[in-house]
Amino acid sequence: MIACSAGKVDAAAEATRLFAQECNFVVGAAHYDQVPIPTLDEVAFAGRSNVGKSSLINALLGRRNLARSSNTPGRTRQINFFDLASQLMLVDLPGYGYAKAPKTEIREWTRLVRDYLQSRACLRRVCLLLDSRHDVKSSDFEIMSMLDQAAVSYMIVMTKADKMSPEQLRQREQSILVAISRRPAAFASVLATSVSNGMGIEKLKIVLAGTNTLLAQSEE
């Protein structure tokens, strides 16, 4: 029991240490030939436009504007790469589900993201962000299917959880678990987060730090 507790403390400390280090923007890829050569393990963040991807990345890193957020849905149309201490690459995928986006842009986004997901061997996990205030939408299921087909493991991260009561969050979590129960690449768990009050941020750091094979090798 003591060893187990120590392991949890060590994991939390290592996650805190990792996400407190320097993180730098590498490149924004609007086309797949602009995607950088893989050198690090990668964790990607996906979600509908204005679900809070950029805000969550900034909260994980303790920064305000490393990942730029926008009040204009669908404005980010490229894959943004961030190098975290030369140990982990954080990848901000363009938001999807913005109905007013031109069909040509939707097709380009879909092709770019699909190419990235299907060919990125260093991609360890995708955090699929869902707004806790809303039911899972058809566009969310579409990206889930894309991830399932690419055999890329993903976890559901609920955002803006401070806007819901504990009971509402519990009900939302249960409905999401039912929705993903037969999804082959989905983790059978849901993490509620809020950048406003910090809910779930430390837990997410621990999960993401655990995907880094460099850190795992250093602990052996």
Backbone torsions as a table, in degrees:
resi	resn	phi	psi	omega
1	MET	NA	-41.1	178.9
2	ILE	-64.3	-42.2	-179.9
3	ALA	-62.6	-39.7	179.1
4	CYS	-62.9	-44.7	179.2
5	SER	-63.3	-40.6	179.0
6	ALA	-63.6	-37.7	179.3
7	GLY	-63.2	-39.4	178.7
8	LYS	-66.1	-40.8	179.1
9	VAL	-64.2	-44.1	-179.9
10	ASP	-61.9	-41.7	-180.0
11	ALA	-63.7	-42.1	179.6
12	ALA	-65.8	-42.0	179.9
13	ALA	-65.4	-40.6	-179.9
14	GLU	-66.8	-39.7	178.2
15	ALA	-64.6	-43.1	178.2
16	THR	-61.6	-43.3	179.7
17	ARG	-62.2	-45.4	-177.8
18	LEU	-60.9	-50.3	-174.3
19	PHE	-77.8	-6.5	174.9
20	ALA	-88.7	-7.9	-177.4
21	GLN	-82.5	173.1	-176.5
22	GLU	-65.1	137.5	177.1
23	CYS	-131.5	129.9	-175.2
24	ASN	-126.2	141.3	173.8
25	PHE	-66.2	132.4	-178.4
26	VAL	-101.0	-57.9	-176.9
27	VAL	-165.2	153.5	170.7
28	GLY	-111.3	118.0	-175.4
29	ALA	-102.2	113.1	176.7
30	ALA	-88.9	-18.0	178.1
31	HIS	-135.0	153.4	-173.3
32	TYR	-63.3	-29.3	179.6
33	ASP	-70.8	-6.5	175.9
34	GLN	-95.1	-6.5	179.2
35	VAL	-67.4	131.5	-176.1
36	PRO	-67.7	153.8	175.2
37	ILE	-61.7	131.2	-176.9
38	PRO	-67.7	127.6	177.9
39	THR	-129.8	-16.3	-177.8
40	LEU	-132.1	160.5	168.5
41	ASP	-61.0	146.1	-177.8
42	GLU	-124.4	144.3	171.4
43	VAL	-125.4	125.9	-176.5
44	ALA	-109.7	153.5	179.1
45	PHE	-119.9	124.5	-179.0
46	ALA	-127.0	155.2	178.1
47	GLY	169.6	168.2	178.0
48	ARG	-64.3	157.4	177.7
49	SER	-55.2	132.7	178.1
50	ASN	66.9	24.4	175.8
51	VAL	-78.5	-18.0	177.5
52	GLY	110.2	27.0	-179.4
53	LYS	-62.4	-52.5	-177.7
54	SER	-62.4	-40.2	179.2
55	SER	-63.8	-39.0	179.7
56	LEU	-67.4	-43.1	178.0
57	ILE	-60.5	-44.6	178.5
58	ASN	-61.5	-39.5	179.9
59	ALA	-66.3	-39.8	178.0
60	LEU	-60.8	-36.4	-175.6
61	LEU	-93.4	-4.3	-178.0
62	GLY	67.3	30.5	-179.5
63	ARG	-117.0	164.3	-179.7
64	ARG	-99.3	-37.7	-172.3
65	ASN	-143.6	29.8	175.4
66	LEU	-64.3	-52.5	173.2
67	ALA	-92.3	119.1	-174.5
68	ARG	-79.5	127.7	175.0
69	SER	-100.4	161.7	-177.4
70	SER	-138.9	144.6	175.6
71	ASN	-83.6	-5.0	179.8
72	THR	-100.0	108.8	-178.7
73	PRO	-57.6	138.4	176.1
74	GLY	80.4	8.5	-175.9
75	ARG	-71.7	-37.2	-179.8
76	THR	-80.4	114.9	-176.0
77	ARG	-121.7	25.7	179.8
78	GLN	-139.5	165.1	176.1
79	ILE	-93.0	120.8	-178.2
80	ASN	-102.6	131.9	-177.1
81	PHE	-111.4	134.2	179.9
82	PHE	-128.3	124.5	-178.9
83	ASP	-89.7	114.1	179.7
84	LEU	-97.1	97.7	173.6
85	ALA	56.8	29.1	-178.2
86	SER	55.3	28.2	179.8
87	GLN	-121.8	-29.9	-177.4
88	LEU	-150.8	137.1	177.6
89	MET	-101.4	122.1	175.5
90	LEU	-96.5	132.0	-172.5
91	VAL	-123.5	119.4	-179.5
92	ASP	-99.0	106.5	-180.0
93	LEU	-80.8	150.3	-179.8
94	PRO	-64.2	143.7	-179.4
95	GLY	-66.4	146.9	-179.2
96	TYR	-119.7	173.1	173.1
97	GLY	85.3	9.9	178.7
98	TYR	-85.4	106.5	-170.6
99	ALA	-60.8	-28.9	-175.5
100	LYS	-86.2	-2.2	177.9
101	ALA	-68.0	139.6	177.9
102	PRO	-57.4	145.1	-177.7
103	LYS	-60.1	-33.8	179.1
104	THR	-64.0	-38.2	179.0
105	GLU	-69.4	-37.7	177.9
106	ILE	-63.1	-42.2	178.7
107	ARG	-65.2	-40.5	179.6
108	GLU	-65.7	-42.4	177.7
109	TRP	-61.3	-46.7	-178.2
110	THR	-60.6	-43.6	-179.9
111	ARG	-65.6	-44.3	-178.9
112	LEU	-61.8	-47.9	-178.3
113	VAL	-68.2	-41.3	179.2
114	ARG	-62.9	-43.1	178.2
115	ASP	-60.8	-41.8	179.7
116	TYR	-63.6	-48.5	-176.5
117	LEU	-65.2	-38.2	-174.8
118	GLN	-78.4	-20.1	-172.5
119	SER	-116.2	-0.3	-171.9
120	ARG	-96.7	89.4	-177.7
121	ALA	-64.0	-25.5	-178.1
122	CYS	-84.6	-1.1	-179.6
123	LEU	-76.9	110.9	-175.7
124	ARG	-86.8	-33.7	-177.3
125	ARG	-163.8	152.2	172.2
126	VAL	-116.9	131.5	171.6
127	CYS	-93.5	112.5	179.2
128	LEU	-95.7	111.0	-174.7
129	LEU	-87.7	132.0	176.5
130	LEU	-126.4	135.2	177.0
131	ASP	-69.5	120.2	-175.0
132	SER	-63.1	-16.4	-176.9
133	ARG	-83.3	-9.5	-173.7
134	HIS	-126.7	153.6	173.2
135	ASP	-67.2	160.2	175.7
136	VAL	-63.5	131.1	-175.6
137	LYS	-101.2	166.0	-177.0
138	SER	-59.3	-36.5	179.6
139	SER	-67.8	-29.6	175.1
140	ASP	-67.5	-41.6	178.1
141	PHE	-65.3	-32.7	178.5
142	GLU	-64.1	-43.4	179.6
143	ILE	-70.9	-32.7	174.4
144	MET	-60.5	-43.9	179.1
145	SER	-63.5	-38.4	177.5
146	MET	-62.5	-42.1	179.4
147	LEU	-68.9	-40.4	177.4
148	ASP	-61.0	-45.0	-179.0
149	GLN	-66.1	-33.8	179.0
150	ALA	-83.6	-4.4	-178.9
151	ALA	57.2	42.2	176.9
152	VAL	-104.4	120.3	-178.3
153	SER	-67.4	141.4	-179.9
154	TYR	-143.4	151.8	177.4
155	MET	-122.9	145.6	179.5
156	ILE	-87.1	126.3	177.4
157	VAL	-119.5	114.8	177.5
158	MET	-82.4	134.2	178.9
159	THR	-106.5	165.2	175.8
160	LYS	57.8	36.4	-176.8
161	ALA	-67.1	-19.6	178.5
162	ASP	-68.0	-14.0	-180.0
163	LYS	-83.6	-5.0	-175.8
164	MET	-118.5	152.6	174.0
165	SER	-77.8	160.2	178.0
166	PRO	-53.9	-40.3	-179.9
167	GLU	-68.4	-41.0	177.3
168	GLN	-62.8	-40.8	177.7
169	LEU	-63.1	-42.3	179.6
170	ARG	-61.1	-44.2	-179.8
171	GLN	-65.5	-41.2	179.5
172	ARG	-64.6	-42.6	178.8
173	GLU	-60.0	-43.8	-179.8
174	GLN	-64.0	-39.7	179.7
175	SER	-67.0	-35.6	177.9
176	ILE	-69.4	-41.7	179.2
177	LEU	-60.0	-39.0	176.5
178	VAL	-65.0	-41.0	-177.2
179	ALA	-66.0	-30.0	-176.3
180	ILE	-103.7	3.8	-171.9
181	SER	-58.8	-28.9	-178.9
182	ARG	-109.5	15.2	177.8
183	ARG	-84.9	116.3	-171.9
184	PRO	-64.6	-28.2	-175.9
185	ALA	-100.8	-0.3	-176.1
186	ALA	-88.2	140.1	172.0
187	PHE	-74.7	139.7	-176.6
188	ALA	-83.4	52.0	178.4
189	SER	-156.3	158.0	-180.0
190	VAL	-131.3	135.5	179.5
191	LEU	-115.2	121.1	177.8
192	ALA	-88.2	132.7	-178.6
193	THR	-133.7	159.8	172.9
194	SER	-150.1	126.6	177.0
195	VAL	-79.1	-15.0	-179.3
196	SER	-75.2	-42.5	-178.5
197	ASN	-117.6	3.4	175.7
198	GLY	83.6	3.8	-179.0
199	MET	-55.9	127.2	173.5
200	GLY	76.9	-6.6	-175.3
201	ILE	-65.9	-45.6	-179.6
202	GLU	-65.8	-38.4	177.5
203	LYS	-62.7	-40.9	-180.0
204	LEU	-66.2	-38.2	176.5
205	LYS	-57.5	-44.4	-178.9
206	ILE	-63.3	-43.7	179.4
207	VAL	-61.8	-46.2	-175.8
208	LEU	-72.1	-37.2	176.6
209	ALA	-62.4	-31.8	-180.0
210	GLY	-71.2	-13.6	178.1
211	THR	-83.8	-10.1	-174.6
212	ASN	-83.2	111.0	-178.2
213	THR	-67.6	-26.9	177.5
214	LEU	-63.5	-42.3	178.5
215	LEU	-68.9	-39.3	179.6
216	ALA	-61.9	-40.7	179.9
217	GLN	-67.6	-34.6	-178.8
218	SER	-70.3	-21.5	-179.0
219	GLU	-89.6	-10.0	-178.2
220	GLU	-76.6	NA	NA
